[in-house]
């Protein structure tokens, strides 16, 4: 995504980044495509593509968007171009956060100094990082605004993540989680929900302390579920799994952008917003990873566990006026109703496995849904 030299109001623009597994089209097995990664690094694999740590993954980013129709078109274009680039090396893309049946022995870390440094620092957990995520960037005018909105957004991260689970299977087993990715990321000391921060200066001091501890090299290596971007004038939401269905990615992006607009207004007016302790937020995050929208979730406003549908309905009620004002409520509510009717990617992956008994069939079905671009 490009940058704008002048400050952009909170929520005026957004962009979506998706990470994909590279797989063999016929068998759905994981493919290591070092040549494609090298070309993505050199910028010759297409304008949307970027390299990832693993040779079996690639990241793609949309253009900067201003409305939901543009976001949908941009995601379609991004996936189509990523699939075309993968096709040049005999692969295709898979939009799930775990590959359901790949083994750790298939994982190949690209031989670059940054990744070698991660392995030296964190050991074996780096070599097991066969996970893909979806990141949504929403414009903010400056770092002070980013930190203030981030503070208010913390309690909403679990319900946002619950809408996107796509990683129930890992290493050929049902993990018991809707988002095994989110649970697994808790292993990283620089991951999880961000702390409550007093100011932009407090944020910068926290980054400096983390670097001094050897956890990160710079702010771009912080793996918080939400963070100020170190490259763009945006707030980056990182809790979501990669959404298999484009409709789910669009729903997530639209909800996140609306939340930023609502919270920016609360920052400006000094209005009250729910707060959640660090311990409760970690527990709420775990429940989100474990159950998605199929069970109880922590409600920021009610400060208790309630059915996930109630937490989602409360969130939509908070966003209703903003979505109406921007002409987006009909689209978002329709996409949400669709998601709740068929379930998350994790839910239908399990349903597919129950009916076929084959994780290969699950993966092939996910590949088809990844590329359902019409």
N, C-alpha and C positions, 0 to 999 in steps of 0.2 A: 504493500500500500504506500502511496506517495504521501508527502507532507505538504502542508500549506504554511507559507511564511507568516501569515497573520493569525492571531488567536481565533479559534473556532468555538462557538458556544457549546456548552455541555450537551451532548446528544444530537448535535446537528448532523454529524456524519458517523458512519460505522463501516467496519470491514470484517471479514471472516477469514480465519486461517484454519485449514484442515490438514491433518497428518494422515497419510494412507500407508497401509501395508502394500507391498508389491508381491503379486502372486502369479502363478502359472495359470493361464485362462482355463485350461481343460481340467486340471486336477485340483486346483485351489491351493497347491502347496506354496510355501513361502519361497520367494526368489531373492537372492542377493544380486543386486544390479549395481556394482561399483561404478561402471562406466556412466550410468545415468546420474548417480550421485555426483560424480566428478563434473559432468556437464551442467548439472544444476548449480554447483558451486561456481563454475565459470560463467554462468548466466547464459548458456547456449542451449538449454533444454526448454526454453519458453519463458515468457515474462512472469508467469505465476509461480513457477517451480523453484524450490529451494532444497538444499540437501538436509538430511537428518544424520544423526549419529550412526544409525545402522544402515548397512547397504541394502536392506530389505524395506526401507521406508523412504518416503519423500513427503515434503510439505508443499502446500499450494496456498496462495493468498489471493483474495479478490481485489478488485479495484476499490477505491474509496466510494462509498455509496451514500445516498441521501434518503432513499425511500425503499420500502419493502419489495416493490416490483423490481427495482434495480438490484437489490440483494439476491433475489431469486435468480435473475438472469446471470448475475455474476458467479453464483455458485455453480450453475449449470455449465457456464463457459469454463470455469476453473476445473471442474471434474472432467469435462470433455477433453480439455487440453492436457490434463495430467494423464488421462488414459491414453491419449495419442502418443505422448512422450514415452509412456511405459511400453506401448505396443512396439516401438522401435527396437526394444531390447527383448521382445518376446513375452512381456508381462502385461498385467492389467492392475487396476487399483482395487483395494478393499477398504471400505469405510466402516471399520469396527475398531474398537480400542484395543482389543486383543485379537490375535489370530487364534481361532478356536483350538487347533490341534498341532501347531508348530512346536517343535522341541527346542530347548535352549542350545542344543548342539548346532542348530541351523543358523543361529544368530552370528552375524559378522559385523564387528565394529569397524567403521571406516578408519584407516590409519592416518589420523590427523593429530597434530600436537594438542589441540584442545581436548580431544577425547582421551588421548593417552594420559593427560593430566587428571581427568576425572577418574580414570581407572586407578591411577596411583593414589588418589586421594580417598576414594570411596570403595575401592575393591570390587567384590563380585556383584554388588547390586547394580553396577553399571552394565555388566555383561548380561544382566537379566532384564534390561529395560526394553522389552519388546511391546511397547505400549504406544498408542496414538491418541491425541487429544484434539479438541476443537477450541480455538481461542477467538474471542470476539473483542475487537477494539472499538471503543466508543470515544468520540472526541471530548476533550476537556480543554479549557482555555489555558491552564497552567498547572504546575506541580502542586501548589497549595490547594486548588480545587480537586485535583486527583486524589490527594490524601484525605481531604475532608469527605468526599463522596465514598471513597474506599472504606472509611470507618463506618459510615452508615450502611454500606452494602454488605458488610460482613455477615449479619444474621440471616441474610437471604441466600447465601451461597449454597446451603444444603438443599433447599427446595429447587433452586435453579439446576443443580447437578442432578437431582432426582429425575428431572424430565428427560435426561439424555443417556441413561445407562445403555452401553452397548458391549460390555465386556464380561459376560457371565461365565464363559469358558476360557480356560488357560491350561496349556500343556496337556490338552486332551481330557480335562476334567471339568465338571461343573464346580465352580468355586463357591457357590452359595451366595455370591454377590451379584447385584445388577451391574455395579461398576467395580470390578476387581482392580481396574486401573487406579481409581481414586483411593482405594484401600491400600494398594501397594505403594503409592506415592508417599504414604505416611512414613516409610522407611527413610526418606531423605530428610536430614535435619534442617534443610533450607526450604522444605515444602510445607504444605498444609495451609490453613487460613492465616492471614497476616495478623500481627498483633494490633491492638488499638494504639494508634499513634497520635501524638498531640499536634503535629505540624509537619510541614515539608522538611524543616530542619531536623525534626525527630526521625523522619524517614531516612534522610541522608545519613544521619548518625548511625541508624540501625544497619544500613547497608555497609557503612565503614566498619562497624564492629564485626559483622558477619565476614567481611573480607579479612579482617585481622585474625579471626578465628580459623581461617583457612577453608571456610565453607563455600565461598564464592570468589570469583575473580573480580566481578563487577555486578552492577544491578541486573544485567541481562541474564545472569545465572541464578537469580532468585526464583524459586519454583512455587511461590505462593499461588493460591487459588485465584487471587486477584492482585494486580500490581500496577503501578504506573509504568507505562512502556518506557524503555530506555532509548527507543528509536523514533517514536512518533508522539505527537501531542495527544495521547489517548490514555484511557484507563483500560487495561487488558483483563478480561475475565477468562480464567483458565481452568475452571473446575469441571467443565463439560467433557464427556467422552466424545469421540468423533461420532456424529450422527449418521447412521446408515442411510436414512431417508432424507432427501432434501427438505421435505416439509418440516421435519423435526429441527433441522438446522435453522431454517427460516423462523420457526416459532421461537427457538432459543434466542436467536439474534434480536428478534423484535422485542421480546420480553426484557432482555438485558438493556437494550437501548432505552426503552420506556422507563425502566427502573432508574437509570442514570439521570434522565430528565427530571423525574419526580424527586430524587434525592438531591439533585443540584438545587432545586427550588427550596427544599427544606434547609439546605445549607445557607442559602441567601436570606431566607426569612427567619432562621433560627427556630424552625418548628421542631417539635419532638419527633423522635423516631425510635423504634424498638432497639433495645440493646441486649446483647447476649454475652455472658462471661466466656473467657477463653476455654474453660473446661467444658461448659455446656456446648460451645460451638464445635469443639473436637468430637464430642459425643454425637451431636446432631449430624456432623459430617459422616461419621461412621454409619449411622442409621441410614442416611441417604445412599451411601455406597452399598450397604447390605440389602436394602429392601426397595430402593427406588420409590415409585409411586404406588406400590402394591400393599403398603402396610401403614404403620404410624410414622409420622414425622414430627419433628420439633417445630412448634409454631412460635416464631419470634414475637408476635403480638400478644398471643395468649400465654406464652411462657409455660407451655406444657405440651405433652405428646397428644396429638389428635390424628384422626385419619388423614392420609396424604391428600385426599380430595378436598378436605376442608382447608388445609394449608394452601393448596393451589388456588382455591376459590378466594381465600383471603388476599392472596397476592394479586389476583386479577381485580378484586375490588379496590385495592390500593392504586392500581394502575388505570382504572377505568376512565377517569376524567382525562388523564393525559392521552390515552389511546384514542378516546373519542375526539379530543381536540385535534389530533393529527390524522384522523380518518383511518385509524389502524385497528380499531376494536373488532370490527367484523372479521377481518382476516385472522387476527390472533386468536380470537375466541373460536373460530372455525377450526383452525389448526390444532388448538388445544383439545377440542371435543373429539377430533379425529384420533389424536394421540391417546387420549384416555379410553377411547373405544377399542383400539387394537393393541394398546400396550406399547411400551418402549421396545427398542431393538432387542434388549436383553430378554424381554418377555416373549417376543415372537421367535427369537432364536431357540429358546427352551421349548416352545411349542413345536417348532420344526424338528428338533431333536427327538421329542417324544413321539412324533408321528413317523420318523424315518429311522431312528436309531443310529444316525450317521452324522458325525461332525463335519465330514466332507460335504454332505448335502446341505448342512447349515451354512457352511462357508460359501458354497456355490450360490445359494439363495441370497446371501448377503451381497455377493458380488453383483448379482443381477439388480438388486435394489439400489446399490451404489450408483449404477449406471442407468437407472430409470430416469432419463433426462428430458423426456418429452412432457 
